[in-house]
Amino acid sequence: QVHLMESGGGLAQSGGSLRLSCVASGDIYKINDMYWYRRAPGKQRELVASITSGGVTNYIDSVKGRFTISRDNGKNTVALQMSSLKEDDTAVYYCNAAVQVSPKYEFNYWGHGTQVTVSS
């Protein structure tokens, strides 16, 4: 079993910053790609940012230059530093990871999500 636990959500003012963290625990052989998704009220879930085990990152256009994804492979963590927050960033943010539980098997795991609310 592998568990992902997010932390760091909360309330921020427009233009402010928040930092989300996610730690993976359990029967982990290796963590490959890690992701942050979000689901805003009334909208579909969308991929916000991704990072490979080698540190290659990708972002959706709406957060480029404002959000930074990073990871610590030794601690099995991934973070999302969010700056210049906008009301449109209000959503539940989910951590996701592609985890090898053995050399042969990889599964995808989700955290339970953390609420980010940006007010004007």
N, C-alpha and C positions, 0 to 999 in steps of 0.2 A: 504494500500500500504506500502511496505517495500522497502527501498533503501539501497544499499551497495556502499560505496565510498572508493576506494583505494587511497593511496598516498605513496610517498616515492621512487618511481622508479627513474631510471636515468642511468647515465653512471658510471661505476667503472672499475678500472684496475684489471687484474688478481691478485688474492691474497687479494683483498680489501674486503670491507664490505658495505652492504646496509641494511636498515631497512624498511620494508614495513608495512603499517598500513591500517586497514580497519575499518570503523565505520558503524554500521547499525542504521537506523533511520526509524520511521514510526509507524505503528500499531503493535507493538511488545508485545506479552504476555510473551513469553520466547524464548530464542535462545538455541537450542540444539547443535548438532555438528557444528563446523566451519572448513573450509578447505581453503587451498591455492592450486590452480592448476596453471599450466603453459602450454603455447603452444609455442614451438620453431619453427623457420622458417622451413617449409617443414615437420613438424612432427605433430603427433596427440597430442591433449591435454592430459596431464597426471596429476594425483594427486600427489602433492609434500608432503603435510603434513596435518594432521588433529588433532583436539583437541576436546574432549568432554566437556560438561558443567562442569564436575568434574575435568577437567585438564589432562585427560589421552591423551597422544600424540602418533602419529605414523608418520613415515617418509618413503619415498622411500629410497632404499639403497644408491643411488648416492648422497644424501644430508646428510645422517646420520653423526653426528659429526661436521657438518659445519653450518647447519640451525637449528634454534630454533623457534618453534611456541609457542605463548602465548596468553592469552586473559584476558580481564578485564570484568567480567560479569556485574559489576555495570555501566560500560560505553558502553556496547555493542560493544566492539572493539576486534579485533584480530590482532596480529602482526606476522611478520616473520622476524627474525633477520638472515641475511645471511652473513656468513664469509667465508674466504678462497675461494672467488669466482673464478670460472673457466669460460672460454669462453663458455663451454657447458651449462652454466646457463643462457645464453642469451635467453630471451623469453618474451612474454607478460604474466604477472602474474595476476591471477584472484582470487578474494575472493569469497567464496561461503558459504552459511549458511542455515541450516535447522531451520526455524523460525515458532514457533507457534504463530498464530495471535489470537488464542483463546484456551481454554483448550482442544478443540476438533479437531482443524484443524492445520496441519503443512504443510508448503510449502517450496520449495527450491528456493533461490534467488541468483543471480549473480551480481557482480560488473561489471564495464565496462572494467576493466583491466588497468594495468600500465606496461609500458615497462621497462625492465631491460636489459642493454647492458653491457657486460663485454669484455673489450679489452685487448690484450696482451701487 
